[in-house]
Amino acid sequence: MNRQFQISIDSLDLGQTLDGLRTRAEAWQKTNECLESGRFPDNSFICEECSNSHEAAKIAFHYGKIISLIEQQVAEQGGW
């Protein structure tokens, strides 16, 4: 069973944290797309290291879930 944590963080730091999580989610989603299609979106993109597109999609989904949970808790506390 996973432990639950309650963390207190100011809104600026929370915004930075969410930006970082969104960046990671996007990188994994692009990795999934690259592995499925065999094409890279641009020359500056570097695929994340994983076994296959299924694993990349699973990781991207997990990041999305974390982002959603945080956004939900922010909304429950009155938003930004």
C-alpha positions in Angstrom: 0.0 0.0 0.0 1.3 3.4 -1.0 1.7 6.1 1.7 -0.2 9.3 1.3 1.6 12.6 1.9 0.2 16.1 2.6 2.6 18.8 1.3 2.4 22.5 1.8 3.9 24.6 -1.0 3.4 28.2 -2.2 1.6 28.9 -5.4 4.8 29.9 -7.4 6.6 26.7 -6.5 3.4 24.7 -7.3 3.2 26.4 -10.7 6.8 25.5 -11.4 6.3 21.9 -10.2 3.2 21.5 -12.5 5.2 23.0 -15.5 7.9 20.4 -14.9 5.4 17.6 -14.7 3.7 18.8 -17.9 7.1 18.9 -19.6 7.8 15.3 -18.6 4.3 14.1 -19.6 4.8 15.7 -23.0 8.2 14.1 -23.5 6.8 10.7 -22.7 3.8 11.3 -25.0 6.1 12.3 -27.8 8.2 9.3 -27.2 5.1 7.1 -27.4 4.2 8.8 -30.7 7.7 8.3 -32.1 7.9 4.7 -31.2 4.4 4.0 -32.7 5.0 6.0 -36.0 8.7 5.7 -36.4 8.9 9.4 -37.0 10.4 12.2 -34.8 8.5 15.5 -34.4 11.6 17.6 -34.9 15.4 17.4 -34.8 15.6 18.7 -31.2 13.5 16.0 -29.7 15.2 13.1 -27.9 13.2 10.0 -27.1 13.0 8.9 -23.5 14.6 5.5 -22.8 12.0 2.7 -22.5 11.2 -0.7 -23.8 8.4 0.1 -26.2 5.5 2.5 -27.0 3.2 0.8 -24.4 5.7 1.6 -21.6 6.0 5.2 -22.8 2.2 5.6 -23.0 1.9 4.2 -19.5 4.4 6.6 -18.1 2.8 9.6 -19.9 -0.5 8.6 -18.5 0.9 8.4 -15.0 2.3 11.9 -15.2 -1.1 13.1 -16.4 -2.7 11.4 -13.4 -0.4 13.2 -11.0 -1.1 16.5 -12.7 -4.8 15.9 -12.5 -4.7 15.0 -8.8 -2.7 18.2 -8.0 -5.1 20.4 -10.0 -8.1 18.8 -8.4 -6.7 19.5 -4.9 -5.9 23.1 -5.9 -9.4 23.5 -7.1 -10.8 22.1 -3.9 -8.8 24.7 -2.0 -10.2 27.6 -3.9 -8.0 27.6 -7.0 -5.1 29.9 -7.7 
